[in-house]
Amino acid sequence: MTTRRKVLQTIGLSALALQATPVLAATTEAPALPLPADPEYWKKIRSQFMLADDEVFFNPGTVGAMPRVVVEKMTAHLNHLAVHPAQWAYKDDNKDEYIAGYNNLQSIRGKVAALINATPGEIAMTDNVTHGMSYVAHGLTLNAGDEVLTSDQEHPGGRGGWLVREKRDGVVFKTVAIPKPAHSPAEVLDLIVKAFTPRTKVLMISHMITGSGAILPVRQICEEASKRGIFTVLDGAQTIGQIKLDVRDIGCDVYLGCFHKWIGAPCGTGFMYVRKERWNDIWTTVASAQWNNHDDDGFRFINRGTGSFSILKGLDAALDLHNEIGPDRVYSRIKFLGQRLRDGLRSMKNSKIFSPTDESMCAGITVYNLEGWTGTRLQDAYWERAKMRPRAQGDVFGVRHCTHIFNSEAEIDQALAILRSL
Ligand SMILES: Cc1ncc(COP(=O)(O)O)c(C=O)c1O
């Protein structure tokens, strides 16, 4: 059997069915979901994913697992583009769904806005968090000596754009150290507020820290920053699809996120929320026809040249599935499994946990090590013993172990048994 046929069979489509696909219409519907009261509920949810039965995936903090319906919708579109590019009549960029980069993406922006309590006009679709952060870092007017405050635990994709501004324009990129593990929201708030100076113009910080899973008290932090006229930028790479989001309640100026981690969308899908009143503060960086469109500022940032519409079809399906299961139920399950792991770790004498000691600051990311171990050795031990894949976090911090809705209690318990045996 050819590899192509094998792939098509795996995703439940025959090559013939794909050839016969009507113009860009959905070829497959997601199978009906189990009822919440179903005792087999999470087992049935797991069957929505294509994950191999003999492997255990604990790393959606890097890139998520795509549900079957996501892959099917994306590949159906990709196939159509390969077979029928001649059918594209170039009549209306906002209706044409062949390439991304020219369509204002109203429908998908509406879904993203509803998920985070924003309006569609406040949303630009991006490729990832790094792009969004660079658009903001390069788009704001900042002068030499202006300070951008951040934490000592930000991802390079969050920091890079500001470091360019530091070197190029003399902007001061200042970091405040946050304990790892963090102990309480009040501790973090206090450290950040104490680091503000009259020169602080921007605060850029993660909502959930990538290397510990700490959920920071962003509403209180943004409130204190706003009182001082500081522009607030939150890096939400690890939050959407894991914890519930309400950007209005948080009160930030900018919130950046991606869908290829916890929502299970294809790689290269992200968003940039900018509070309506703040869009005018950000110049366009990657510019095309809409570069000066202040009637639809989100579109200014979406109109950035040819991109893949196929991945947006996958994203659309991922958002629908996430909404159908329900963000509350997703969060509860992720947190339940994460806490089961942390409770087990806390009962082990030789474990060191770098995620917060306060459970209210934790969800599905747990970072830990065992005395005398390194992250790579621990990662390898998991793989050799049970084909389990958390991700190494270096010599000191051990592994980052994420739990998601496709994981089970049995997988967590087996992971703990492996740790006890080491
Ligand atoms: C907190 C944080 N910020 C930014 C990024 C970079 O995200 P992306 O690859 O979507 O640009 C990551 C990726 O792991 C992250 O965890």
The ligand as an ORCA input file, in Angstrom:
! r2SCAN-3c Opt
* xyz 0 1
  C       5.208     31.457     27.121
  C       5.552     31.246     25.678
  N       5.682     32.309     24.873
  C       5.959     32.173     23.571
  C       6.136     30.936     23.004
  C       6.414     30.841     21.553
  O       5.212     30.477     20.934
  P       5.119     30.364     19.350
  O       5.986     29.227     18.951
  O       3.646     30.163     19.098
  O       5.599     31.641     18.771
  C       6.024     29.788     23.796
  C       6.236     28.454     23.229
  O       6.398     27.472     23.893
  C       5.728     29.959     25.160
  O       5.594     28.899     25.991
*
